[in-house]
Amino acid sequence: MTSRPFSSFVLAHSPVEFTGMKFTPDGKYILLSTTGENVFLIDSFSGELKQTYTGFVNANQLPLEASFTPDGQ
């Protein structure tokens, strides 16, 4: 049996390039930055989409940057 440290997930969303990945301080969630107009929050263990942050105007498809505060908010 091969043990892997990470799981793979498929995020069902329109084609978008992911440009960044940040974990919450407790490791429960991952914040995925894109070159689109959305940032995604997913569960680190199940891959379940928890939140989509929208409303970013990004016509030039520049990499968006997102992060958490030290308290995970």
N, C-alpha and C positions, 0 to 999 in steps of 0.2 A: 504494500500500500504506500502510495506516495503522498506525502503531506505537503500542502502548499500554504504559504503564509497569506495569500490574498485570493479573493474570488473575482470572477469576471462577471460583468453585468452588461446588458444591452439596454440602453436608454432609448425608448421608442419616442423619437421626436424628429422633426424635420431635419434634413442633413445640416450639420453644423460642425465646425472645427473646434474641438476643445483645446484650450490654450493654458489652462491652469487648474491645479487641484490642491485644495487646502483642507486639512482635517481640523475638526474642532479640537480644543485642548483635551477633551475626554475621549476622543477617537470615535465617537458614535456617528458622526456625520461627515460628509465630504461636500465641499462647495466646489462646483465645476464652473470655471470661467470659459467663455466662448468668444468667437469672432462675430457672433450674431447679435441679437438684441435681447438675449436672455442669459441669466445665470441660474444654475440648478443646484438644489440641495438634495442630496440622496443619503439614505441610510447606509452606513459603512459595511454593515453585515449582510443585509438582504438586497441592497441595490434599489430599494423602493424609493421612488421619487416623492419627496416630502414637500417641496416647495419650488415653484418657478418664479424667479424675480424678473419682472418684465418692465417695459417702459423706457428702455435705454435706446436712444437714437444712435445708430451705428452704421450709417450708410456706406462708410468706407471699409467696413468690416475689420476694424482694428481690434486687437486683442483686448477684451475687457479684463479688468483686474478686480478681484473681490477677496475679502479676508474676514476673519473673526477678530473680535476683541479678546484680550487675555481671559476674560470670564466666559467666553464662548457665546456671547450674544451677537 
